[in-house]
Amino acid sequence: MHHPPAERAQPLVVFGAASLHYDFGTHHPLTPRRFGPGIDLLRALGADRFLPPAEVSDAQLLRVHDPDYVAAVRMLSEYPDLGPQAGFASWGDDPPFYGMHQAAATVAGGSLEAMERILAGDELHVFHPGGGLHHAMPGRASGFCIYNDVALAVGRARDAGHRVLYVDLDVHHGDGVEAIFWNDPMVLTVSFHETGLSLFPGTGFVDDRGGPQAHGTAVNVPLQPGTSDASWFAAIEMLLPALAAAFRPTVLVTQHGCDSHLLDPLAHLHLGTTAMSRAARLIDGLSHDHAAGRWLATGGGGYDVYRVVPRAWGLVWLAQAHRDVPVVTPDEWRDRWAAEAARHGQTPLPGTMLDAVEGVSPEPLRVAEHNLAAARSALEGALRALEGSVGA
């Protein structure tokens, strides 16, 4: 397996003060509070290469968003009380706030600049923990997402002539990225998520396989509530190497939402961090085997800010850095964040990076069987379609 030169072995992390500006308010589940313990743990693990994100232009946003939508976001950024429109509502998932255009365009800019550096050969692996806003649609906000930074990064690579594999591990279906590239044969979107029968956004079923010009390039594995590490990772291991071999991507873009964790308050999967770590390492291998190491990873969702998000981010960074996972979380990190975690009802802070197997709920047999049947069906359908469409 090819590894990058030593001086580039540590991945670049996209993060800066502006990352904190994407903020729907004190009581919203997607809180910038996650950057405190999250970035602090990355630094404790050894991360010391950071790139502050910068706002992108409207022209760049128009690669995946409608002009009327960008105009609406700009208007609501100055006048948040104008009333519901374009997916925004004060009582909804996406309450408008002052300066939200700048904040969201800066998240988009972080992922776009990350991809520029990868395409230029300046970086192999980049991690943007504040990115992964995968629900944003061309013409509306959705699911805490204003501008679709991952779709912009995918589109940039695709426009440069790359075949892009997008992998979405968030507990929610990656519907925005899938919709934007639904009919594009150069982009393969693969989403592992809790079934839309029990969770937002209510989409992403096995038979959803892409548009008429790109049949087979949308792959969905809906998972049952109660899914734990075993069948979740088995599905990933079954699909990703086979799909990568068939599709032959030259760039990988991934979304590592950790809201699939047992402790996450917004969903019903029961994962531990061990499976998340294994998935990130499998993806790292695929990036080197197929894409000369070109890999942009993003953070995505995750709402247990102290016990889960920092470790999940750390595990992605460690996979990209080709470093072993330490057994324990650093004492100084736990000491620093224990009181704040307690104030928010998220204690005790875990003493290990990887959750003990006995701490993760065992899966009911019917759940595992259902998940693996869905994964097999998704894989077979995709491979049949890809065989007929992928040229030499």
N, C-alpha and C positions, 0 to 999 in steps of 0.2 A: 504493500500500500504506500502510495506517494505521500510524503509529508512536506509542508512548506519549509523554506529556509529558516534557520534558527531565529534570525532577527525578526521574522514575521510570524513566528509560531504563536505568539500571543495575539488573540483576536482583538480587533478594535471594538470598543463599546461606545455606542451613540448615546450620549447623555450630557445634559448641561442644565443650567438654571432654568432655561426656558421650558424644559421638560415638565416642570412643576406647574406651568400655566394652564395645562389642559385639565380643567377642574370644574366639574358640574356643581360643586357646592358641598357643604359640610356633611350632609346626610346621604350623599350619593355613594353607591357601592364602589364605583371606580374612583378611587381616591389617590391624589398625588402623595398621600402619606406613605404609599408603598415604596417610594424612591428612597426614603431615609434608611430603613433597615435593608432594603434590597441592594442599593448601591454600596452601602457600608459593608455588607457581606462580600460583595464582589471584590472590593478593595482588600478585605481581610484575606481572601483567597489568593490574592496576588495581582488582580487587575490594576494596571496603571496606564493604560492607553485609552483615552477618552476623547470623543469628538462631539462638541456641542452642536445640536441641530440648528439649522437656519431655515427661515421661512421660504417656501417656494412661491414662484409667481403664479398668477391666475392661468397664464398660458400653459404652464406645466400641469396644473390641476385638471385642465380641460382634456388631457389624455384619457381620463376615465370619468370625469364629471361633466354634467350639463352646464352650459353658461348660466342659465336661469337659476340653477341651484347655487352656484358659487355666488351669484348676486344676492340671493336670499340669505345665505350665510353671512355675507358682508353686512347686509342691512340689519339682521338680527344681532350681529356683534355690537352694533351701535345702539340699537333700539330693541333690547330683549323682550320688552313688554308688548310688542306688536300683535301678539296672538299666535295661535298655532298655525304652522305652515311647514312644508318641506320635511316633515317628520319631527319637527321640534314642537314641544309643548311644555309648559311650566310644570305640569303634573306627570309628565311621561318619562321615558328612559333617557331622553335627550333634552333636558331643559336648557333653553338658550341662556348664554351668559356674555357679559361684556368682554370683548376681545377674543371671542371664540374662533373667529376666522384666523387670526394670527396664531393662536395656540394650535389649532388643528393643522394649519398650513406648515407650521414648524415641525410637528410630528411627521407630516408627509415629507418635508424637506430632509429630515433625518434618514428616512428609509431611501429616499432618492439619492442623496449624496453617498450613502453606504453602497448602493448599487453602482454609482459612477466609479467609485474607487475599486470595486471588484472588477468591473468591466475594463478599467484602465490597467489592471494587473498590479495595482498598488497594494491591494489587500486580497487575501484568500477568504478568510472568515470574518464576518462582522456581525455583532449582536446589538440589536436595538430593543432594549427591554420595554420602552414606552411605545413601541410600534405594535403592529398587528391589529389595526382597527378594521377588521375584516367584514363587518356588517354594512358599512356605508355603501349605499347604492349610487348609481350615476346621478339620480335626481332627488335623493332624500337621505336624511340622517336615519340611523337605525341602531338599536342595541348598543348605546354608549359611543357610537362611532360617527364622526362628522365627515372627514375625508379618508378615503381608503388608501392609506400609505402603502400597504403591501401590494395592492393592485397597481399602484403607480410604479413601484419597483419592478414588479413582474413585467409591466408594459414597457418599461425602459429597456430591460434585457431583451425582451421579445423584439422590440424595434431595432435593436442592435444586431439582430439575426440569430439570437439564441433560442434554443428549445428549452422552455422553462418548466421545471417540476415544482409545483406549489403543494406543500404538505401542511395540513391544518390539524393540529392536535387539541385545539380548544374544545371544551365540552359542548359548545354551541356550534352548529353547522356554519361553515365558512361561506355563507350565502352570497355576500357581496362580491367576493373575488370570483366565485363560480359564475355568477350572473354576468360579470363584465367580460369574462373569457369563454362564455358558454359555447360560442361558435368559432373559436379560434383553435385550429389544429396544432399550433406551435406551443400551446400552454396546456399542460396536464394538471388539473386540480384534484387533489385527493384529500378528503375530509373524514376524520374519525370523530364521531360526536354522539352525544346522547340523542336517542330517537326524537324526531320532531313530534311524535305522538305524545310526548310527556314534557317537552322543553322548547322554549324559544329557539329559533324563529319558526319552528313547525315545518321545516323543509329538510331536504337532503336524504331522500330515500334511495334504496339500492337501484331502482329502475331509472333514476335520473342520471343520464349518461352523456349529456352534451347535445349541442345543436346539430342540424343536418350536415354542416360542413366539418363537424368535429366530433362525430359520434365516437364514444369511448374515451374522450379526454376530460370528462367529469366523472369522478369515482367517489361514491359515498358509502360509508360503513356506519349505519345507525346502530347504536349500542343500547342495550336494555338498562333501565335503572338497576342499581346494585352491581354493575360491572366493576370488577376489581383488576388488579395487575395482570393476572394470568391470561384472560382472554383478550384484554385490551392489547397487550404486547404481542400476543400470538397473532392477532389480526394484522398488526403493523408488520410483523416479521413475515407473514404470509404474502402481504401485498407489495410493500415498497420495493424489495429487491427485484421481484418479478416485473413490476411495472416499469422500474427504471431500466431494466434490461430491454424491455420491449420498446419503450419510448425514446431512450437514449438522450436524456437531458444534458444540456451543457451549462446550465445554471440551476441552483436550488434556492428556493425561497420558502421559509418555513415559519409557522406560527405556533408557539409553544404555550398557549393558554393553560394555566394550571388549575383552572376551575373544575377540572375533573377529579380533584383530590377529595378524599373522604371528609375533610374538615371544611370544604368550601360551602358557604351558606346558600348559593344560588342554584345548585343542581343536585343530581341524584346518583352520580357515579362514586365509586369508593376506592379510587386509586391511592397508592402511596407514591413516594418520590422515587422508589427504586425503578419502577416501570418507566417513569419520565426520563430518568437518567439513561436507561437502556435504549430508549427511543432516540434520544439526542445522539448517542454514540453510534447507533445504526445509521442515522442520517449522515453523520460525519463520514463514515465509511463510504456511503454512496456518493458523497460529494467528491471524494478523492478517486473513487473507482470510475465515475462517469463524467464528472464536470471539472476536472483539473483543480478540484478544491473550491470552486466558486460557490460560496454559500452565505446567504444573508438569513439570519435567524431573528425573529421578533418575539416579544413577550406575550402579547395578547391578554386575555382575561385572567382573573385570579383575585379573589375577594377575601381570603384569609391573609391579611397584609403582613402579619408577623411570623406565623408558624409555617406558612406554605410558600408565599411568593418569593421571599429571599432565597430559600433553598432551591426552588425551581429555577430561578435565574442563575444561581450559582452552578447548577448542574449543566445547564446549557453552555455557560462560559467554559466550564472545565472540559466539556466534550470538544468544544471548538479549540481549546488550548492544548488538547491532547495530554491532559494531566489526569492523574488518578484522583478519585474522589476521596477526600479525607474522611476518616470515620466520624470524627466529632465536629460539631460546630464550634467556632472559636469562643473561648470563655469571655473575652473582652466584648465580643459582639452580643452575646446573651446578656452580659451585665449592662451594656449600654441601652438595650431596648426593652429590658424586662418590665420596667415600670410603665412605659407607654403601652406595651402590649397588654398589661394588666388593666390599664384604664379602659381599653377597648374590648376587654373580655376575651382575649386570645392568649391564654397561658395554659401550661408553662411553655416557654420557648423550647423547641426540641433540641436535645443534646447531640443528636446525630444527623448527618446530612441525609442518610437514607433511612426511611421508615422501616422499623423491624417488621418482618413478615407477619408476626402475630398481632401487630397493631393494625393490620389491614384486614377488613372484613373478608372472609372467604366468600366466593361467588356461589350462589345456588347453581346447581348443575344445569337447570333449564336456561338460565341466563347465559352461561358459557356456550351451551349448544346453539342457542339462538344467535349469539354474536358470531360464532365461527361459521354458521350457515350463511349469515348475511355477508361476511367477509369473502367466503368462497364464491357466492353468487356475484358480488361486485367485481371480484378479480376475473372470473371467467368471462363475464360480459365485457369488461374492459379489454382483456387480451384478444377476444374474438374481434372486436371492433378495431383495435390497434393493428392487428395483423394485416387488415385490409387497407389501412390508411398510411402507415409509416413508410415513407420512401427510403431509398438506399442512402 
